[in-house]
Amino acid sequence: MAEPDQPSTARMIDYWLGGEHHHPVDVAAAGAFEGAYGPCAAIFRALRNFLGRAVRSIADAGVDGFLVFGAGVPTRGNVHEVAPDATVLYTDVDPVTIRLGQRLLADSDRAGYGYGYGDATDIGTVDPAQLHRFVPGWGRRPVGVVFLGLAAFLDDDTLTRTLDELYEAVAPGSFLAIDFDSEELAAYPEALAMMGPAFRMRAPARFAPLLGRWQPTADGIVPVARWRPAGTPAPVPDAFYGGLATKPAD
Ligand SMILES: C[S@@+](CC[C@H](N)C(=O)[O-])C[C@H]1O[C@@H](n2cnc3c(N)ncnc32)[C@H](O)[C@@H]1O
């Protein structure tokens, strides 16, 4: 892959997770962010571990097809690695990330995973052929929708509309895995500025109402390390809250 001249949040996360799919420009941006905030690896590990527990619990409920928005780099405990019997369509809007994802999944020895374009705010942008190939029965069978690392970049109206359209599109019995950024960065203005003008911090009381018709499970929307923890929760700042919500079965 050619050396990118801009960092990407997806590859910075790969760096923090100890992956192999980042470049010096990403390492430099990650280092600058850590200089303004503090160490990030444990925080992103906790977030990725949350993804793993959430996806496994969706799979345990009998769901075997996943649509992932804002997927980033599909490695380091991503969806197909924690639910290997499921089929998965990863999507993103960044062409460099999509090409990287396609290259990584081409090495996979299974045909059940794909990576394509998808704007999370418009389900119509996902290629229908890819959707039906990798998430069979879309709209008719329960699926898992993974929506991580996105809510913070959508204003309340866009997020509410987007989640409502997804609710309408999926079959009853489907699940949504979602996270929100807390107000953790409020105390770190330099780091906050690095997140760009579109970044939105939210107080925890604001999370659940944004889900609209999606019904959070009894676990609620909680700091990701404390969502159904396997053992003692990782001692990380409560930067990300997350949870599962369902479209109840008829
Ligand atoms: C913070 S990264 C999170 C990556 C991944 N979900 C993770 O947890 O490691 C956000 C990703 O969302 C993508 N993205 C930004 N806006 C998007 C949109 N409207 N629809 C889909 N993806 C989007 C970015 O290109 C980036 O890869």
The ligand as an ORCA input file, in Angstrom:
! r2SCAN-3c Opt
* xyz 0 1
  C     -13.161      5.962     14.987
  S     -13.043      4.928     13.553
  C     -13.730      3.443     14.248
  C     -13.331      2.215     13.497
  C     -13.912      0.923     14.055
  N     -15.336      0.947     14.182
  C     -13.277      0.588     15.382
  O     -13.994      0.583     16.396
  O     -12.086      0.314     15.407
  C     -14.388      5.558     12.608
  C     -14.526      4.956     11.200
  O     -15.789      5.385     10.664
  C     -15.624      5.798      9.330
  N     -16.723      6.743      9.058
  C     -16.788      8.063      9.335
  N     -17.991      8.547      8.966
  C     -18.700      7.499      8.477
  C     -20.021      7.350      7.950
  N     -20.871      8.388      7.832
  N     -20.405      6.116      7.564
  C     -19.564      5.059      7.653
  N     -18.315      5.140      8.132
  C     -17.897      6.349      8.536
  C     -14.217      6.356      9.254
  O     -13.718      6.302      7.935
  C     -13.463      5.408     10.223
  O     -12.933      4.293      9.546
*
